[in-house]
Amino acid sequence: QVQLVESGGGLVQAGDSLRLSCAASGRALSYYAMAWFRQAPGNKREFVATVSRSGGSTYYADSVKGRFTISKDNAKNTMYLQMNSLKPEDTAVYYCAAAFNSDIKMVANLYEYWGQGTQVTVSS
């Protein structure tokens, strides 16, 4: 079991950057594939990026490819999402998720553990 807490969200202008963090407690993150999802008001949760247990493999949604970078530091039990060139359409609550004994996944229902989310707002 693992508990996840997101941080780093905020209000920024289009073109700016933010780095989100997901701090984990409980089992080491080396046991988990992890991902970032996001959800705008009235919309379903959508996939953003995922990283394998080792941190060696990643996959991104087309909408963020080339702008966002997902990474994890297993020694620090922390996952990150570096967001560059932010756009207004990136505005959402961003959620950290973990799947035990799995590698990269892109479907929200496959993740067992979720944080409470951190708000990212990008103004135009």
C-alpha positions as CSV (number, residue, x, y, z in Angstrom):
1,Q,0.0,0.0,0.0
2,V,1.1,3.5,-0.8
3,Q,-0.2,7.0,0.0
4,L,0.3,9.8,-2.5
5,V,0.3,13.6,-2.1
6,E,0.6,16.0,-5.0
7,S,2.1,19.5,-4.8
8,G,3.5,22.2,-7.1
9,G,0.4,23.4,-8.9
10,G,-0.5,27.0,-9.3
11,L,-1.6,29.8,-11.6
12,V,0.8,30.6,-14.5
13,Q,0.6,32.3,-17.9
14,A,0.7,30.5,-21.2
15,G,4.2,29.6,-22.1
16,D,5.4,29.2,-18.5
17,S,6.6,26.1,-16.7
18,L,5.7,24.2,-13.6
19,R,7.0,21.2,-11.9
20,L,4.6,18.9,-10.0
21,S,5.7,16.5,-7.3
22,C,4.1,13.4,-6.0
23,A,5.4,12.4,-2.6
24,A,4.8,8.8,-1.6
25,S,4.7,7.1,1.8
26,G,4.4,3.4,2.5
27,R,6.0,0.9,0.0
28,A,8.9,2.1,-2.1
29,L,8.0,3.5,-5.5
30,S,10.3,0.9,-7.1
31,Y,7.4,-1.5,-6.8
32,Y,5.0,0.7,-8.8
33,A,4.4,1.9,-12.2
34,M,3.2,5.5,-11.8
35,A,1.3,8.1,-13.9
36,W,-0.1,11.5,-14.0
37,F,-3.7,12.1,-15.0
38,R,-5.7,15.3,-15.2
39,Q,-9.3,16.3,-15.0
40,A,-10.9,19.6,-16.0
41,P,-14.3,20.5,-14.5
42,G,-17.1,18.5,-16.2
43,N,-14.6,16.2,-18.0
44,K,-13.5,12.7,-17.3
45,R,-10.0,12.0,-16.0
46,E,-7.5,11.8,-18.9
47,F,-4.1,10.2,-19.2
48,V,-1.1,12.5,-19.3
49,A,2.1,10.4,-18.8
50,T,3.3,7.2,-17.2
51,V,6.7,5.9,-16.0
52,S,7.8,2.3,-15.4
53,R,8.8,0.9,-12.0
54,S,12.5,1.5,-12.7
55,G,11.9,4.9,-14.1
56,G,13.5,3.8,-17.4
57,S,10.5,3.8,-19.6
58,T,8.0,6.6,-20.2
59,Y,4.9,7.2,-22.4
60,Y,3.0,10.4,-23.0
61,A,-0.3,11.5,-24.3
62,D,0.0,13.2,-27.7
63,S,-1.3,16.4,-26.3
64,V,1.7,16.8,-24.0
65,K,4.4,15.1,-25.9
66,G,7.5,17.2,-26.3
67,R,6.3,19.6,-23.6
68,F,6.0,17.5,-20.4
69,T,8.5,15.1,-18.8
70,I,7.6,12.5,-16.3
71,S,10.3,11.1,-13.9
72,K,10.6,9.3,-10.7
73,D,13.3,9.2,-8.0
74,N,12.9,5.9,-6.2
75,A,15.4,6.8,-3.6
76,K,13.4,9.8,-2.6
77,N,10.0,8.1,-3.1
78,T,8.9,11.0,-5.3
79,M,7.5,11.3,-8.8
80,Y,7.7,14.5,-10.9
81,L,6.0,16.1,-13.9
82,Q,8.0,18.9,-15.5
83,M,5.5,20.9,-17.6
84,N,7.0,23.4,-20.1
85,S,5.3,25.6,-22.7
86,L,2.0,25.4,-20.8
87,K,-1.2,26.1,-22.6
88,P,-4.6,27.2,-21.4
89,E,-6.0,23.7,-22.3
90,D,-3.6,22.2,-19.8
91,T,-5.7,23.7,-17.0
92,A,-7.0,20.9,-14.8
93,V,-6.5,19.2,-11.5
94,Y,-3.5,16.9,-11.9
95,Y,-3.5,13.5,-10.1
96,C,-0.7,11.2,-9.2
97,A,-1.5,7.5,-9.5
98,A,0.3,4.2,-8.8
99,A,-0.1,0.6,-9.8
100,F,1.6,-2.2,-7.8
101,N,3.9,-4.6,-9.6
102,S,3.1,-3.2,-13.0
103,D,4.9,-1.3,-15.7
104,I,3.6,1.6,-17.7
105,K,-0.2,1.9,-18.1
106,M,-2.4,4.5,-19.7
107,V,-5.8,3.6,-18.5
108,A,-7.0,5.2,-15.2
109,N,-9.0,2.2,-14.1
110,L,-5.8,0.1,-13.9
111,Y,-4.3,2.3,-11.2
112,E,-5.0,1.3,-7.6
113,Y,-3.8,4.3,-5.7
114,W,-4.5,8.0,-6.2
115,G,-3.5,11.3,-4.7
116,Q,-6.0,14.1,-4.0
117,G,-4.8,16.3,-6.9
118,T,-3.2,19.7,-7.4
119,Q,-4.7,22.5,-9.4
120,V,-2.9,23.8,-12.4
121,T,-4.4,26.9,-14.0
122,V,-2.9,28.4,-17.2
123,S,-4.1,31.9,-18.2
124,S,-4.1,33.2,-21.7
